Amino acid sequence: MPEKLTAVVCGGGNAAHVMSGLAASRENVDIRVLDTFSDEAERWAKILENDEMVLTVNHPDGTHGEVKSKPHLITNDAKKACDGASIIIFAVPAFAHEGYFEAIAPYVKPNTTIVGCPGQPGFEFQCFHILKDIAPKCCVIAMEGLPWAARISQFGKAVTVLSTKEFLDGVIIPGSSNIKEPFASFQYLLGPKPVLKNYKNFLEPTLSTKSIMHPPIMYGIWNYWDGKPMDQKPLFYNGLTEEAADLMSGISDELIATAKAIKAKKPDVDISEVTHIFDWFKLIYKDEIADKSSLLTSLRTNSAYNGLVHPMKETEDGKFVPDFKFRYLSEDVPFGLVVLKGISEIAGVDTPMMDKVLAWSQKVLGKEYLVGNKLSGKDVATSRAPQRYGYKTLNDFDVLL
């Protein structure tokens, strides 16, 4: 990488540890961490005062290696972190994005590259809303998900990368950057894997998002729960019900219908790579799925999901009840399904399957997004639905396309 990169990694959790550790191990970089949660930045900086962070990276062939490095700066001061930064990376869950956007907003300069990792769905809407006139003068990149699965074993000091994805989808929102090749620069900071794929516009990865997976699976088990604690935690993916699979597939069909409706009204927008969830599973897990005959069997027989269970809380007598506040609903609804419902509504597409899952999800979450089949509930104001940010017609999306 010929040009020096000054990068800010926002966050203090698993993803921020891995992102800052990997990036700091590259040559010709200045890596800073902005961690605004409690006293984490102070604790992290003290831990690494005279030491390095150790990343244990597990490889697909069963081997593992170590990466030792440390960021050049760890701070809770957004002004210090952002001074002279060429790239700012959000390595935090979607619910934390708003706080970090508000923290950096006074200090972001034109031509900065801003990366959401994860960034879909709705990262663009939130970015352009909070950063206002600066956002169109920046390069905004939204990645579909996280590059790896990782766990901190010792805060600030040691983290294990359990697995790394082969590929990761993302999109560049039109704008300007002081980095010659911003997408390639982010790839450099990550390393050779996952290989980043750049979609043509934000609608393609958004309407192909995998955030439609978890809420239907939760619905399939817990919509019929009698409220009594369970002796065991039910299997999550491998225990998929037929109704949940039908809902997941139906929601994906509705998103494809939304893509077609947008294409009909805006022929110049290429959204040909919007993918059905079943096709994605067969491609990504082609070696792990024993029975590819249907979406139902593809999840039930996927060895990558073996043994994974529903998020549960243990009762005093050692039994289990569902944890509806877990990210499968608390994130994938306001920063997933609600965003998708908003886009479909603007495109004029009915979404009865999505509405069914949303109506149940908002009930167990204690929220109100849907009123009837319209996205007009009071809690839309805390989601990333385009309606929250003033998008009313497809033409309003033009600034992002």
N, C-alpha and C positions, 0 to 999 in steps of 0.2 A: 504494500500500500504506500505509494509515493508521498501522498499528502498526509500531514499529521492530523489525527482526529482527536478532538476534544469532546468527549461524550459524557453525558450525565445519565446515570441509571436511577430512576425513581423507584423507591420501595425499600423494604427491609425484610421481606419474606424469602421463601424458597427461590422464586424466580430471580429476585434482585441479587441474591447471593451468587447464583450461578452466572447470571448475565455479567455482573461486575467482575467476577473471578475470571471467567473466560476472556472477557474483553481486555482486562488488565494484563493478561499474559501475551497479548499481541505486541508486535513492535510498532514504534512510532505512534503511541496513543497516550492520551491524558484522560484517565478514567476517574470520574467523580460519582459519589453516591449521594443522592438527596433522600433522606429518610426523615419524614416529619412526624412519625408516630412516637409519642411519649419521649423517653430519653434514649431511644434505640441508637440514634446517631452517635451520641456521646459514648455509650457503652461499646458500640462496634469499633469506633476509632481508638478507644483505650485498649481493647483486646488486640488490635493489630499495630499498636504503637511500636513494638519491637519484634513483630512476628509477621508471618504471611498467612493468608487463607489457603486451606487445602481442599481441593475438589477431587473427590474420588469418582472417576467416570467409568461406568460399566458399558462395555461394548457388546453388540449383538452376538459376537462369537464366544461370549463367556469370559473374555479377558477384561481386565480393567487397568486403568492408568491413573496417574496423579497429575494435577495441575496446581502449581504453587504460584501465587501472585497476591497483590493487594491493590486496591484503588489508591489513587494519589490523594484523594480528599473524601472524607465522610462527614456530612454536615446536615443540619436541619435548616440551614439558611439558604433559601432559594436564590437570593441575590448572589451569594458566593458561588454556589453551584453553577449557575447559569452564565456567569461572566465569561464571555468569549467562547461559549459552547457552540459547537457546530451541529451536534446531534443530541437530542433528548429522548431517552427511551423509557416508556412507561412499562415497568416490569412488575405490575401490581394487578390484582383483580379489578374488574370493571367498576365495582362499587366504590373503589378508592380513586378512580380517575379524576372525578370532579374536584376533589380536594387538592390534588396535585396540579391540575390545570389552573385553579385559582391561585395557588402558591407561586407558580412560575409566570403567570400572565403579565405582571409588571416588568418582567426582565427578558422576555423572549424578543429577539431581534429578527427583522426580516431576513430571509434566506436560511433560517434554521431548519434542520430536518427534525421532525417530530414523529416518533415511532410508537405505536400502540402494539404491545406484544404481551398479552393478547389485546386485539383492537376491535374485533367485530362482535356483535353488530352495534352500530350507532356511535362509534368512536368519532367519526367524522362530524356528525351533527353536533356533538358536545364540544369538540375542538373548535369548530368555526363559531359556535355560539359564545364560548368563554373568551377566546382569544380575539374575537371580533375582527377588526380591520387588518390585524397582523397575520391571521391564518392564511388568507389567500396569497400572501407574500412569502409563505413558507412552503416547504415540501412535507406533506403529511403522508405517512405510511401506516397502514392498518394491516396487521397480521391476523390471520384467522384464529390462531390459538397460541399455546406455548410450544416452544421447540422441544422441551424435555419434560420428563417426570422427575422430580427431585425432592429430597428431604434434608432439612438442616439437622445435623447430628450435634452440633455445638454452635450456638448463635455467634455469628461474626467470625468464626474460626474454621469450621469444618462442615461440608455439605456433600451429600452423595447424589450423583446423577444416576438415577435408576435406569433410565432409557432415554434415547434420543430419536426423534422422528427422522424418517428418511427424507420427507418433503414437508414443506410448510407454505401454504398459500397466503398471499397478501396482495395489496394494491397500493399504488401511488396516486394520491389526489393531485391533479395538476397544480403546479405552483413553481417556486424557484428555490434553489439551494446553493449555498456556497461550497458544497461538496460536488465534485464533478460527476460522480456516479453514486447517488445516495443509496440505492438498493444494494449495489455491490459492496458499498462500505459497511452497511449493516451485516451483510453476509460475512465480511471479513472479521467483524467483531465476534460473530457467532462461531465461526470456524467452518470447516467443509460440510458439516451436517448440522441441521437439515438443509437440503438444497431448497432455496427460496424460489417460489414461482410467482410471477407478477401477473395478476389478472388485468383485464383491459379497463375496468372501472369498478367502483365500489359496490355496485348492485350485484355483480357476479358472485363474489364470495359471501355477501350478505344473504342473498337468496339461496345459497348453497350451505348455509351455516349448519354446524353440528349441534348448536344449542337447542335444536328441536328434539333431541334425543331424550334427555333426562325427564322433562315434565310428563310426557306420555307414559314412560316407564313407571314413574311414581304414581300416576293416576291409575294405571292398570292393577296395582296391588292395593293402594290405600283408599281408593274411592269406595271400596266394598268392605273396608275394615270395620269391625264391630266395636272398636275402641278398647278392647281388652289387650293387655300386655302379652307379648308372644314369647315362647320359650327359646326360639332361635331367630337369628337375623335371616330374612329371605334373600336368596340370590338375586342380584340386580340384573345384569345383562342376560346371564344364562337362565334366569327365571322369568324372562319376558313373557307376558301373557299375549294371547292372540289379539285381544282387543287393543292392547297397547301398541302392538306392531301395526295394526290397521290404522290407528290414530297417527302414528309416526309417519307411515307411508302417505296417509291422506294429507297431512300437513305439508309434506314435501311436494305432493301433487298441487296443492294450493299455491305454493311458492313458484312452481313452474308455470302455473296459470297466471300468476302475477307477472312473471318475466315476459310471458307472451303478450299480456295486456299492455305492458310498458312498451314493448317492441312495436306493437300496432299503433300506439299513439306517438311514439318517438322513434321512427325507423332508423335514424342515424346512430342510435345507441345499440352497440353490439353486446348482447348478453347471452350469447350462444353457449357459454360454458357453465350456465346454471345446471347443476347436477342433482339428480334424484339421490336420496340418501342410500337407497339399496345399491345403486351403481357404485357409489363411493365405497361402501363397505366391501363389495366384491373386488374392487381394485386395490384398496389399501391393505386389506387382510386376506389377500388371495391364498396365502400359504397357511393361514391360521384357521380358516373356516372349513369345517368338515362337510357341511351340507349347505350349498349355495342356492338351493332351489327356491328360497323365499327370504324376505327380510326377517321373518320370525326365526327360521332355522339358522340364518346367518349369524344372528346374535346368540342364539341358544348354543350353537356349536362352535363358537369362536374361542379358541384356546387362550387367546390374549386376555380374555375376560374371566377365565376360570377362577372361581372362588370369591369374586367380588360381590359384596353384599350391600343391601340398602343401608343408607345412613340412619343409625338408630341411637337412642339414648337408653342407658341402662337404668332400670328402676331399683328401688331399695331392696327388693326381694330377688334381684338377679335376673329379671326378665327384661324385655325390650319393647320400646314404643318408637314410632317413626320420628325422625328429626326433620320437620318441615322447614326449619330455618337453615338447613344445610344449603350449600351453593347450588345444588341441583334444581332448587326452586327459587331461593332468595336471589340468585344471580341470573339464572337462565330464563326467568320470567321477565323482570323489568329490563334486563339488558339483552334479552333474546326474543322471546315470543311477542312481547309488547311492541318491540321495534318492528318486527316482521308484520304484525297486525297493522301497525301504522302505515307501513309502505303499501301493503295490500289494499288498505282502505283508500289511500290516495290514488291508487291505480284503479279503483272501482271494482275490486275482486272480492266476492263473498268468501268467507273462510269458516264454514261451520265446524270443521274438525278442530281447527285452532281455537275457535271460540269455546268449544266444549272443554278442552284442556285448560284454557285460560280461566273460565268460569270456576272450575274446581280449584285451580291453583290459587286464585285470589282469595277464595274462601278460606283455605287452610293457612294462607299467609296473613290473613286479616287485612287485605288490601282491596282497593277498588280501582280497577283499570277499565273493565268492560261495564257498560250499562246497557242491558239487552245485548245486542250484537255490535254496539258502537263503542269506539275507544274514547269515552268521554268521562270516565271516572276521575275522582279527585286525585288518585295516586299516579295518574299519568305524569303529573308534575314532578315526580321523583324518579321517573324512568328515563330511558333514552329514546323514546318514541319521537319520530320526526315532528309530530304535532306539538310537542313540548317546546320545540325551538322555532316554531312559526312556519314550518313547511306545510303548505296546504295543497299545492298542485305539483304535478310532475315537473313542470317548468322551474319550480323552486329548487329542484335538484341540479340544475344546469351548472351552478357554481362548483359543484363537486365532480362533475363529469368532464 
